[in-house]
Amino acid sequence: MVQFFVGPGVSSSRFNIAFSNTAGNVGDSDSLNEWLTGISIKAGSITKLTRNIDLLLTYQFTQYNSIAGVQMEPLSEDTLRGSYKPNVNTVLIGFKVHPSDEITKDT
């Protein structure tokens, strides 16, 4: 028997964005590190392999809030601006183990 599921989700992830040096590789650009929160939709299926083990297959699409960065180059005094809105596609495959529901005792 196969069961299907769909549902929303919320996740938080740290994004590291590295700016490259400019002005002939003489500039002093920095990187941008931020925690972003995203809203996702999940869909998947569950298949029973044995009495105590299920196989799960899940797809998740997450769109995170946007992040913007501004850096100034010390030699040219030019500014670098960037705006990012990450989207993440994730596929998960896993096993779900159910402990035995019945505890038997010989008397």
C-alpha positions as YAML, in Angstrom:
chain: A
units: angstrom
residues:
- id: 1
  name: MET
  ca: [0.00, 0.00, 0.00]
- id: 2
  name: VAL
  ca: [1.28, 3.47, -0.90]
- id: 3
  name: GLN
  ca: [0.25, 6.62, 0.97]
- id: 4
  name: PHE
  ca: [0.76, 10.15, -0.36]
- id: 5
  name: PHE
  ca: [1.10, 13.39, 1.58]
- id: 6
  name: VAL
  ca: [1.36, 17.12, 0.85]
- id: 7
  name: GLY
  ca: [1.94, 19.91, 3.33]
- id: 8
  name: PRO
  ca: [3.56, 23.25, 4.13]
- id: 9
  name: GLY
  ca: [6.78, 23.82, 6.04]
- id: 10
  name: VAL
  ca: [9.02, 26.52, 7.47]
- id: 11
  name: SER
  ca: [12.80, 26.25, 7.68]
- id: 12
  name: SER
  ca: [15.78, 28.39, 8.56]
- id: 13
  name: SER
  ca: [19.19, 28.08, 6.90]
- id: 14
  name: ARG
  ca: [22.47, 29.96, 6.92]
- id: 15
  name: PHE
  ca: [23.59, 31.33, 3.55]
- id: 16
  name: ASN
  ca: [27.19, 32.34, 2.83]
- id: 17
  name: ILE
  ca: [27.70, 34.59, -0.19]
- id: 18
  name: ALA
  ca: [31.30, 35.39, -1.11]
- id: 19
  name: PHE
  ca: [31.97, 38.54, -3.09]
- id: 20
  name: SER
  ca: [35.06, 38.38, -5.32]
- id: 21
  name: ASN
  ca: [37.77, 41.02, -5.26]
- id: 22
  name: THR
  ca: [37.38, 43.75, -7.85]
- id: 23
  name: ALA
  ca: [39.56, 46.57, -9.23]
- id: 24
  name: GLY
  ca: [42.02, 44.12, -10.75]
- id: 25
  name: ASN
  ca: [41.92, 41.80, -7.72]
- id: 26
  name: VAL
  ca: [43.20, 44.60, -5.49]
- id: 27
  name: GLY
  ca: [39.89, 45.39, -3.80]
- id: 28
  name: ASP
  ca: [38.84, 44.18, -0.40]
- id: 29
  name: SER
  ca: [35.37, 42.71, -0.86]
- id: 30
  name: ASP
  ca: [33.94, 40.70, 2.00]
- id: 31
  name: SER
  ca: [31.43, 37.89, 2.26]
- id: 32
  name: LEU
  ca: [27.84, 38.04, 3.46]
- id: 33
  name: ASN
  ca: [26.62, 35.49, 6.03]
- id: 34
  name: GLU
  ca: [22.95, 35.50, 7.00]
- id: 35
  name: TRP
  ca: [20.32, 33.22, 8.49]
- id: 36
  name: LEU
  ca: [17.27, 33.23, 6.21]
- id: 37
  name: THR
  ca: [13.81, 31.84, 6.84]
- id: 38
  name: GLY
  ca: [11.93, 30.10, 4.07]
- id: 39
  name: ILE
  ca: [8.46, 28.80, 3.38]
- id: 40
  name: SER
  ca: [8.21, 25.42, 1.69]
- id: 41
  name: ILE
  ca: [5.81, 22.91, 0.23]
- id: 42
  name: LYS
  ca: [6.44, 19.19, 0.68]
- id: 43
  name: ALA
  ca: [5.03, 16.24, -1.21]
- id: 44
  name: GLY
  ca: [5.89, 12.61, -0.87]
- id: 45
  name: SER
  ca: [4.94, 8.99, -0.57]
- id: 46
  name: ILE
  ca: [5.26, 6.26, 2.03]
- id: 47
  name: THR
  ca: [5.50, 2.58, 1.08]
- id: 48
  name: LYS
  ca: [5.40, -0.21, 3.65]
- id: 49
  name: LEU
  ca: [8.36, -2.56, 3.10]
- id: 50
  name: THR
  ca: [7.86, -4.81, 6.10]
- id: 51
  name: ARG
  ca: [5.65, -4.81, 9.17]
- id: 52
  name: ASN
  ca: [8.05, -2.45, 10.98]
- id: 53
  name: ILE
  ca: [9.80, -0.53, 8.16]
- id: 54
  name: ASP
  ca: [8.44, 2.10, 5.74]
- id: 55
  name: LEU
  ca: [10.24, 3.68, 2.77]
- id: 56
  name: LEU
  ca: [9.73, 7.46, 2.44]
- id: 57
  name: LEU
  ca: [10.34, 9.59, -0.66]
- id: 58
  name: THR
  ca: [9.89, 13.35, -0.21]
- id: 59
  name: TYR
  ca: [10.31, 16.37, -2.51]
- id: 60
  name: GLN
  ca: [10.51, 19.85, -0.96]
- id: 61
  name: PHE
  ca: [10.62, 23.27, -2.65]
- id: 62
  name: THR
  ca: [11.67, 26.14, -0.37]
- id: 63
  name: GLN
  ca: [11.73, 29.86, -1.18]
- id: 64
  name: TYR
  ca: [13.74, 31.90, 1.31]
- id: 65
  name: ASN
  ca: [13.32, 35.59, 2.09]
- id: 66
  name: SER
  ca: [15.62, 37.92, 0.17]
- id: 67
  name: ILE
  ca: [19.02, 39.16, 1.28]
- id: 68
  name: ALA
  ca: [20.86, 42.25, 0.06]
- id: 69
  name: GLY
  ca: [24.47, 43.24, 0.48]
- id: 70
  name: VAL
  ca: [26.50, 46.37, -0.18]
- id: 71
  name: GLN
  ca: [30.29, 46.39, -0.15]
- id: 72
  name: MET
  ca: [32.69, 49.29, -0.72]
- id: 73
  name: GLU
  ca: [36.02, 48.80, -2.44]
- id: 74
  name: PRO
  ca: [38.74, 50.73, -0.57]
- id: 75
  name: LEU
  ca: [40.83, 51.68, -3.61]
- id: 76
  name: SER
  ca: [38.18, 52.72, -6.10]
- id: 77
  name: GLU
  ca: [35.49, 53.59, -3.52]
- id: 78
  name: ASP
  ca: [32.98, 51.90, -5.82]
- id: 79
  name: THR
  ca: [30.11, 50.06, -4.23]
- id: 80
  name: LEU
  ca: [29.04, 46.54, -5.05]
- id: 81
  name: ARG
  ca: [25.37, 45.75, -4.55]
- id: 82
  name: GLY
  ca: [23.76, 42.37, -4.68]
- id: 83
  name: SER
  ca: [20.28, 41.07, -3.93]
- id: 84
  name: TYR
  ca: [19.54, 37.36, -3.63]
- id: 85
  name: LYS
  ca: [16.36, 35.34, -3.11]
- id: 86
  name: PRO
  ca: [17.41, 31.68, -2.84]
- id: 87
  name: ASN
  ca: [15.17, 28.82, -3.95]
- id: 88
  name: VAL
  ca: [16.08, 25.31, -2.83]
- id: 89
  name: ASN
  ca: [14.87, 21.98, -4.26]
- id: 90
  name: THR
  ca: [15.42, 18.97, -2.00]
- id: 91
  name: VAL
  ca: [14.74, 15.26, -2.50]
- id: 92
  name: LEU
  ca: [14.89, 13.02, 0.58]
- id: 93
  name: ILE
  ca: [14.83, 9.23, 0.73]
- id: 94
  name: GLY
  ca: [14.61, 7.54, 4.10]
- id: 95
  name: PHE
  ca: [13.34, 4.72, 6.23]
- id: 96
  name: LYS
  ca: [10.86, 4.95, 9.07]
- id: 97
  name: VAL
  ca: [11.18, 2.23, 11.70]
- id: 98
  name: HIS
  ca: [8.21, 1.34, 13.89]
- id: 99
  name: PRO
  ca: [9.03, -0.36, 17.18]
- id: 100
  name: SER
  ca: [7.06, -3.49, 17.84]
- id: 101
  name: ASP
  ca: [3.59, -2.59, 19.10]
- id: 102
  name: GLU
  ca: [3.12, -5.83, 20.96]
- id: 103
  name: ILE
  ca: [5.20, -7.00, 23.86]
- id: 104
  name: THR
  ca: [4.69, -10.68, 24.49]
- id: 105
  name: LYS
  ca: [5.51, -12.49, 27.67]
- id: 106
  name: ASP
  ca: [5.43, -16.22, 28.15]
- id: 107
  name: THR
  ca: [3.81, -17.31, 31.38]
...
